[in-house]
Amino acid sequence: MKFLRNFSRLFTGIIFIFSGFVKVIDPLGSAYKFTDYFVAMHLDFLNEGALVFAILMSIAELIIGIALVFNLLPKISAWLLLLFMAFFTPLTLWLAVADPVSDCGCFGDAIILTNWQTFYKNLVILAFTIIVFWQRKLFKPAYNLFNQWALTIAFTIASFVLTLYCLYNLPIVDFRPYHIGANIQEGMQIPEEEKENVDIYESVFIYEKNGEQKEFSETELPDSTWTFVNADHKLVKKGYEPPIHDFTIEPIFVPGYSPEPENNFVNPWDLEFEFTKDGETITCDLDSLPDQSWKFKKIIYNKELNPDNLQLYFLTEGGEEITAKINELPDNNSIFLDAEYIDTENENFLLNYGEDITNQVLEDESYAFFAIMTLLDEVNEKHLDKVAQISEFCKNNNYKFYCITASNLEEISAFINYHKPNYQFYNMDPITLKTIVRSSPGLVLVKKGTVLNKWAAKNIPTPEQLHNDLTANSITKHQKAKNKYIYLTYILSTLLFMSLFHGFYKHLKDNRYIN
């Protein structure tokens, strides 16, 4: 029983430490999850306190875990552990049944579990929690009562310092798909082994005849004497979803502020193509492309176009979607799907207001700075001057600059009238913006879709700090940060080892294994 008692204490303690730590270092992410809960429960009036609730709960979770692992205040920590699990186990059951939010956030962004997985996980933890609570009076702390309280208070203060540091800077460990070094385009791709793992829906069709309505499945539809009324499509199985699935950038036209749109859009379906074969020349459009034996000659249009900018999409015989060029057509067994003309040779795509320019932005060879301002009426205004300096720095060095927001046109116009910015605005989903960087404004450096660096509002660099090669500058900065965290980890590991050794030594001495 002694082994089971201590195993239960350590097992629950380690889980609580991990769960609490990943939330302590990302207080804004935890606050967003609390907001989701409050909205789902129709407790919107609590949204203002979401950040406070998130900080207090994550620190409490971390301290309970530390107390269990170090055997500090065992009776109090056992009670807190039981209360914690007694509250969250029924809550996760409700989440699993009602499914108001897709992810409970119990392990932050480090490990994503479905609601049912979370509930089953809590049942396992609850079983060990009951053992810890039942045996709470038999745990023998290695420290006296004063030292137990002193260590608990010290760990609590350290947790507050850590979470406040991450709040005003950025999480010291980034588990999100937009972490430094991540390639956004790669995060959008579906692995080969997951391409068959798609969403499965169950459809029910309602038809009416002689005043009677009846439900039919899609395999048993009625004859023509019945009249269609409605259809209900229910998700039966959720398919694979890539880590990045909602990253889209659209330029926003603000009347009286944005440059007038240029009529540079090319509709591929308006194009004609000239092909030759054995001295014969034919002209065709996308609906009548010839086979591979014909050689592409030119595009016929009212202005010169680069054939390399024309992307053709085909479906192979094996069901794979591929991209091809007009001068390198696939075999005849491939089915033509669609086409688009992407002009990456100039900046005209930046003025394609209301259109998705994500591919052009991510395939751009030059450096790009994303100034993330999720909601303009909630942005930290005292750092806007630094954003304007970065925008000017980009203009002087031929870099791209995108101020990306989820605000509507009215809010953007009000922001422009008040702050007189020197940059254009682009639209993106608010949840995506909050995921990219936990700051507003926040700054992200990207090159060809790869995240090179990120800054919180207070750490946005001056143009003078962005010297030499930006890639080398980012690598140097993060190597220094990595070294700092290595030193910190070494110090904490040493302290942990000393503490565990002291506890083990005291245990041996108390049981008279040593003098």
HUKA-V263514 format. One record per backbone hydrogen bond with DSSP energy under -0.5 kcal/mol. NH is the residue of the N-H (numbers start at 0). CO is the residue of the C=O. Records with the same first field share a line. If there is no record, write none. Layout:
BEGIN
NH: CO, CO
END
This chain:
BEGIN
4: 0
5: 1
6: 2
7: 3
8: 4
9: 5
10: 6
11: 7
12: 8
13: 9
14: 10
15: 11
16: 12
17: 13
18: 14
19: 15
20: 16
21: 17
22: 18
23: 19
24: 20
25: 22
26: 23
29: 25
30: 26
31: 27
32: 28
33: 29
34: 30
35: 31
36: 32
37: 33
38: 34
39: 35
40: 36
41: 38
42: 37
45: 42
46: 43
48: 45
49: 46
52: 48
53: 49
54: 50
55: 51
56: 52
57: 53
58: 54
59: 55
60: 56
61: 57
62: 58
63: 59
64: 60
65: 61
66: 62
67: 63
68: 64
69: 65
71: 66
76: 72
77: 73
78: 74
79: 75
80: 76
81: 77
82: 78
83: 79
84: 80
85: 81
86: 82
87: 83
88: 84
89: 85
90: 86
91: 87
92: 88
93: 89
94: 90
95: 91
96: 92
97: 93
98: 93, 94
107: 104
109: 106
110: 106
112: 110
117: 113
118: 114
119: 115
120: 116
121: 117
122: 118
123: 119
124: 120
125: 121
126: 122
127: 123
128: 124
129: 125
130: 126
131: 127
132: 128
133: 129
134: 130
135: 132
137: 134
138: 135
140: 138
147: 143
148: 144
149: 145
150: 146
151: 147
152: 148
153: 149
154: 150
155: 151
156: 152
157: 153
158: 154
159: 155
160: 156
161: 157
162: 158
163: 159
164: 160
165: 161
166: 162
167: 163
168: 164
174: 172
178: 175
180: 450
181: 178
183: 181, 448
186: 182
187: 183, 184
188: 184, 185
190: 188
193: 190
194: 191
196: 193
197: 195
199: 236
201: 233
202: 200
203: 231
204: 215
205: 229
206: 204, 213
207: 226
208: 211
211: 208
213: 206
215: 204
217: 202
219: 216
225: 222
226: 207
228: 205
229: 205
231: 203
233: 201, 231
235: 199, 233
236: 199
239: 196
243: 186
244: 242
247: 245
249: 426
250: 354
251: 424
253: 251
254: 252
256: 253
257: 253
263: 261
266: 264
267: 265
269: 266
270: 267
271: 299
272: 283
273: 297
274: 272, 281
275: 294
276: 279
279: 276
281: 274
283: 272
287: 284
288: 285
293: 290
294: 275
295: 293
296: 273
297: 273
299: 271
300: 298
306: 304
308: 305
309: 306
310: 308, 339
311: 309, 323
312: 337
313: 321
314: 334
315: 313, 319
318: 315
321: 313, 319
323: 311
324: 327
327: 324
333: 330
334: 314
335: 333
336: 312
337: 312
339: 310
340: 265
341: 308, 339
342: 340
343: 341
348: 345
349: 346
350: 347
351: 348
352: 350
353: 250
354: 351
356: 248, 354
360: 356
361: 357
362: 358
363: 360
367: 445
368: 399
369: 367, 443
370: 368, 401
371: 369, 441
372: 370, 403
377: 374
378: 375
379: 439
380: 378
382: 379
383: 380
386: 382
387: 383
388: 384
389: 385
390: 386
391: 387
392: 388
393: 389
394: 390
395: 391
396: 392
397: 393, 394
398: 393
399: 366
401: 368
402: 423
403: 370, 401
404: 425
405: 372, 373
411: 407
412: 408
413: 409
414: 410
415: 411
416: 412
417: 413
418: 414
419: 415
425: 402
426: 249
427: 404
432: 428
433: 429
434: 430
435: 431
436: 432
438: 436
440: 371
441: 371
442: 454
443: 369
444: 452
445: 367, 443
446: 449
447: 363, 365
449: 446
450: 181
451: 444, 449
452: 444
454: 442
458: 455
459: 456
464: 461
465: 461, 462
466: 464
472: 468
473: 469
474: 470
475: 471
476: 472
477: 473
478: 474
479: 475
480: 476
481: 477
482: 478
483: 479
484: 480
485: 481
486: 482
487: 483
488: 484
489: 485
490: 486
491: 487
492: 488
493: 489
494: 490
495: 491
496: 492
497: 493
498: 494
499: 495
500: 496
501: 497
502: 498
503: 499
504: 500
505: 501
506: 502
507: 503
508: 504
509: 505
510: 506
511: 508
512: 507
513: 507
END
